[in-house]
Every structure is written in C-alpha cells, then in structure tokens.
Amino acid sequence: MKKTFCLFNPGRLSRQDNTLKYTAYDEAGAEGQTRFLPIEDVADLYVFGSLDANSALYNFLGKHGVSVHFFDYYEHYTGSFMAKEYLLAGRLQVAQTGHYTGLNKRLVLARKLVEGAAFNLLKNLRYYQSRGRVVGEEIVQMELYVSALPHATSVAEIMGYEGNIRQTYYRCFEQLVSAPGFAFGTRSTQPPQNELNALISFGNMLCYAACLSQIYHTQLNPTISFLHEPGTRRFSLALDMAEIFKPLLVDRTIFRLVNKKEIQPRDFVRELDGCLLKESGRKTFVRVFEERMKETIQHRRLNRAVSYQHLIKLECYKLTKHLLNMEEYQPFKAWW
C-alpha cells in the first residue's frame, strides 16, 4: 500500500533509477543522512523544509501520480504540485460547474456540508459531555445554528452560521483537554498565538492536503467548490471536504496527543509573533495523524472495514453521484 512521506528537514530530492533519493542538509548546509524511497511505495510527499529539486524530478513524480504538498516555516499550507489530472471527465465538470453557478443547487450542497461538519463537531462534544465535561450550553447553541440552516438564502449566510458553530465549539476546547499548559482563549491563525491554536492550524493543513490528494483520484475538479468560494490558485473543494473530516481527523488527534501527553508544552517554540510546533512536535503529530488515517471502521452501508483515508474518497464519490443526479448527497456523519 502506498504511503505518505513527510520531509521535515531542508534537503535535496532526486531520482535514482525508479527510486527517490532524499539527502537531508544539516544546519551548516552540509549533506547528511540519505533515504531511498521506491516510487511505487509513495502516495504523496509533505514538504516542511526547503527542498532542492529539478524539473526532471517533477516529471518523474507526475508520471507516477505523486503529489507534493508544501508548507512554510509557519506551518501554513502554501501550495501543491499535482500530477496531471488523469480522471477528469467533461460531463462531470459541466455538472459540477452548473451546481456552482446555479444558486439553489449550490445552496443545497453548502447546507449539507455544514450540517455534516456540525454533526461531527457535536459528536465530539457529546462524547466528552458523557464523561463529565460541562458543555451542554454550547451544544444547545450549536443546535440552534444548525436548525437555522434550512432558512438561509445565501452562501454567505450559511458561512456565517458555520463560523458561529465553530466559534461556539472552540469555546469548549480547554475543557476537552486535561493536560496543564494548554490554554486556548480564542481561535487565532497566521500565526497561532498559543499551543492549542498551533495544533489546530497544523492539523487543519494536514487534513486539507489529505482531502486534496483523495479528490485527485476521482473525476471531481478540486478548484470548483460549493461552500467556500473558488479563488485564484487554490483547491477550494478540498476546503469543503475538510470541513466534514476535521472534527474526526484533526480534533480527535489533538485530544489524544494532549490528554495522553504525547505532545507537551516543550514541543512548541514561542516567537514574538506567535507559537509554533517544533520539529519533534510536528513529527509526533504527523505520526498519529497517519495512524488515524489508516484506522478502519465497519461501514454501515458497505458492511466492510473502511479506513478514514478511504472514507474521504467515498465522500467524493457520493458528491459525484449528486452532481450527476444519480443520488442525493448525504454528508458523512460519525455514528460511533
């Protein structure tokens, strides 16, 4: 099974026969450890440090369908090298565009996406409520926002409800972690102002990249979205998909890492303008995130074990069926 590989250190990536050769650089710029990655084992690459590579290398990656996702020093997602879309279909692209340009059709999908995301957020809160956390008031408030979604008449209004749902959810975050040294305050980004915000931002970027990789292996166009507004040079459909899976893939990973003390305050560095994960923290987060992506659940409809990674692709297939008027889209809602 192909895997995701993360390159944390600055280095050089090159081709050696049918193998990727990665040579890391130390702080002085001298060559350090070399790793060899058979191309048939590589699904995609996440690059967190500067990377030296040439066009021949990217041609090689493109021919083998390997995507490369880049993150800057502040752990922000900055872009991707995506292999040529080998599955795009004209009929689906026309239908996808029609569901974006047709307001009523777009509103249906935007509501569904927020409903799915809100359900999974509430699932997290109810889990901890059953274990003594006092989050009842926030649950009621979020349910009120969800109940207002059917009456929204614009995508901007739906996005407003989505923002209110998230803001209410994040008010509970400090209650959901039991380790000292992890204050939350309010949601802050670019850069995050404390440890929990740093974890959320880093995890959200991983989830976005994971969704983009799965969309690439379907006939969907990743630049045409329904909840988030399509923009220049961004794959906004991945943002739509990520809304549904962030509560399950990112937030639950954070709760495990902090509550089990797998990540501690010493894994962060505070700078004048924010708080960032150190390399040790990033490696731990990526390892646990990848473990979660490979976890399986017994799918109710398929009646077989399905990984979280495959659940994202199944969500893309469900959206495809909706766009082609084959089956109404119902967002993924966790039942466990």
WOVEN-V460731 format. One record per residue. RES is the residue in one small letter. PSI is psi in radians with two decimals (none if undefined). OMEGA is omega in radians with two decimals (NA if undefined). Layout:
BEGIN
RES PSI OMEGA
RES PSI OMEGA
END
This chain:
BEGIN
m 2.32 3.13
k 2.64 -3.07
k 2.81 3.01
t 2.34 3.10
f 2.39 -3.13
c 2.29 3.11
l 1.81 -3.04
f -0.55 -3.05
n 2.71 2.98
p 2.58 -3.12
g -3.04 3.14
r 2.31 3.12
l 2.25 -3.12
s 2.99 3.12
r 2.38 2.99
q 1.75 -3.00
d -2.15 3.11
n 0.58 -3.11
t 2.53 3.00
l 2.29 3.11
k 2.04 -3.13
y 2.08 3.12
t 2.05 -3.13
a 2.65 3.04
y 2.51 3.04
d -3.07 -3.06
e -0.46 3.14
a -0.04 -3.14
g 0.08 3.12
a 2.63 3.14
e 2.40 3.14
g -2.33 -3.06
q 2.50 3.10
t 2.37 3.07
r 2.56 3.08
f 2.21 -3.09
l 1.91 3.07
p 2.26 -3.02
i -0.54 -3.13
e -0.20 3.12
d -0.10 -2.98
v 2.10 3.04
a -0.87 3.09
d 2.95 -3.11
l 2.38 3.03
y 2.09 -3.04
v 2.04 -3.11
f -0.23 3.08
g 3.05 3.11
s 2.53 -3.04
l 2.20 3.03
d 2.17 3.11
a 2.77 -3.13
n 3.08 -3.06
s -0.54 3.11
a -0.66 3.13
l -0.76 -3.13
y -0.56 3.01
n -0.74 3.12
f -0.79 3.12
l -0.74 -3.11
g -0.70 -3.14
k -0.47 -3.13
h 0.18 3.06
g 0.51 -3.13
v 2.13 3.10
s 2.67 3.12
v 2.15 -3.13
h 2.30 -3.05
f 2.45 3.10
f 2.47 -3.11
d -3.04 -3.10
y -0.60 -3.11
y 0.22 3.07
e 0.33 3.05
h 2.44 3.00
y 2.24 -3.09
t -0.33 3.12
g 3.10 -3.10
s 2.58 2.85
f 2.05 -3.13
m 2.27 3.08
a 2.80 -3.13
k 2.31 -3.14
e 1.95 -3.05
y -0.06 -3.09
l -0.07 -3.09
l 2.35 -3.13
a 2.34 -3.07
g -0.76 -3.10
r -0.78 -3.12
l -0.68 -3.13
q -0.69 3.09
v -0.77 3.14
a -0.70 3.14
q -0.74 3.10
t -0.72 3.13
g -0.63 3.11
h -0.33 3.02
y -0.80 -3.07
t -0.47 3.10
g 1.94 -3.00
l -0.84 -3.09
n -0.72 3.11
k -0.70 3.14
r -0.70 3.14
l -0.69 3.13
v -0.84 -3.10
l -0.69 3.13
a -0.74 3.10
r -0.79 -3.11
k -0.73 -3.11
l -0.74 3.13
v -0.66 3.10
e -0.75 3.12
g -0.77 3.12
a -0.78 -3.12
a -0.70 3.12
f -0.78 -3.11
n -0.55 3.02
l -0.81 3.13
l -0.58 3.10
k -0.73 3.09
n -0.80 -3.11
l -0.74 -3.13
r -0.58 3.07
y -0.81 -3.11
y -0.46 3.04
q -0.67 3.12
s -0.21 3.12
r 0.40 2.96
g -0.02 3.12
r 2.45 -3.10
v 1.57 -3.09
v 0.26 -3.08
g -0.71 -3.11
e -0.73 3.13
e -0.65 3.11
i -0.80 3.14
v -0.75 -3.13
q -0.73 3.12
m -0.68 3.12
e -0.60 3.08
l -0.74 3.11
y -0.72 3.14
v -0.71 -3.12
s -0.35 3.13
a -0.24 -3.06
l -0.72 -3.12
p -0.34 -3.09
h -0.07 -3.14
a 2.42 -3.07
t 0.09 3.10
s 2.74 3.10
v -0.62 3.12
a -0.69 3.11
e -0.71 3.10
i -0.73 3.09
m -0.58 3.09
g -0.78 3.08
y -0.71 3.12
e -0.74 3.10
g -0.71 3.11
n -0.67 3.11
i -0.82 3.14
r -0.77 -3.12
q -0.72 3.11
t -0.74 3.11
y -0.78 -3.09
y -0.33 3.06
r -0.40 -3.10
c -0.13 -2.93
f -0.75 -3.11
e -0.49 3.12
q -0.42 -3.04
l -0.15 3.05
v 2.41 -3.03
s -0.01 -3.10
a 2.48 3.10
p 2.73 3.08
g 0.23 -3.12
f 1.20 3.04
a 2.69 -3.11
f -0.90 -3.07
g -2.00 3.10
t 2.88 -3.13
r 2.23 3.13
s 2.49 -3.11
t 2.88 2.98
q 1.10 -0.05
p 2.84 3.04
p 2.59 -3.02
q -0.15 3.12
n -3.14 -2.99
e -0.82 -3.11
l -0.70 3.09
n -0.62 3.10
a -0.72 3.12
l -0.75 -3.14
i -0.82 -3.11
s -0.77 -3.13
f -0.79 -3.14
g -0.70 3.13
n -0.67 3.12
m -0.68 3.08
l -0.72 -3.14
c -0.74 3.11
y -0.82 -3.13
a -0.67 3.11
a -0.72 3.11
c -0.71 3.11
l -0.73 3.14
s -0.67 3.14
q -0.64 3.08
i -0.66 -3.13
y -0.54 -3.11
h 0.34 3.03
t -3.11 3.14
q 0.05 -3.13
l 2.60 3.04
n 2.05 -3.04
p -0.14 -3.11
t -0.11 -3.12
i 1.99 -3.04
s 3.13 -3.01
f -0.58 3.08
l -1.01 3.07
h 2.56 -3.12
e 2.23 3.06
p 2.46 -3.11
g 3.05 3.12
t 2.25 3.02
r 0.69 2.98
r 2.59 -3.10
f 1.42 -2.94
s -0.39 3.10
l -0.53 3.07
a -0.58 3.06
l -0.71 3.11
d -0.87 -3.11
m -0.67 -3.09
a -0.52 -3.13
e -0.68 -3.09
i -0.62 -2.99
f -0.22 3.12
k -0.72 3.12
p -0.56 -3.07
l -0.69 -3.06
l -0.66 -3.06
v -1.00 -3.03
d -0.76 -3.13
r -0.53 3.03
t -0.75 3.13
i -0.79 -3.12
f -0.71 3.12
r -0.85 -3.07
l -0.73 -3.08
v -0.81 -3.08
n -0.50 3.08
k 0.08 3.08
k 0.54 3.03
e -0.50 2.97
i 2.32 -3.10
q 2.93 -3.11
p -0.47 3.14
r -0.19 3.13
d 0.19 3.14
f 2.74 3.03
v 2.29 3.11
r 2.27 3.08
e 3.08 -3.07
l -0.58 -3.04
d 0.20 3.10
g -2.91 -3.07
c 2.30 -3.08
l 2.71 3.03
l 2.41 2.96
k 3.01 3.13
e -0.67 3.13
s -0.73 3.13
g -0.71 3.12
r -0.75 -3.14
k -0.73 3.13
t -0.77 -3.14
f -0.83 -3.11
v -0.72 -3.13
r -0.82 -3.12
v -0.65 3.10
f -0.76 3.13
e -0.65 3.07
e -0.73 -3.12
r -0.67 3.12
m -0.53 -3.11
k -0.23 3.10
e 2.61 3.14
t 2.65 3.02
i 2.71 3.11
q 1.90 -3.06
h 2.23 -3.06
r -0.72 -3.04
r -0.71 -3.11
l -0.33 3.14
n 0.76 3.05
r 2.89 -3.14
a 2.32 -3.11
v 2.33 3.12
s 2.80 3.07
y -0.65 3.12
q -0.75 3.14
h -0.48 3.09
l -0.64 3.11
i -0.76 3.12
k -0.68 3.10
l -0.62 3.10
e -0.67 3.08
c -0.70 3.11
y -0.70 3.11
k -0.72 3.11
l -0.69 3.11
t -0.78 3.14
k -0.65 3.11
h -0.80 -3.09
l -0.55 -3.13
l 0.20 3.11
n 0.59 3.12
m -0.60 -3.08
e 2.33 -3.12
e 2.36 -3.12
y 2.26 3.01
q 2.11 -3.05
p 2.67 3.12
f 2.25 3.10
k 2.13 -3.10
a 2.42 -3.14
w 0.16 -3.12
w none NA
END
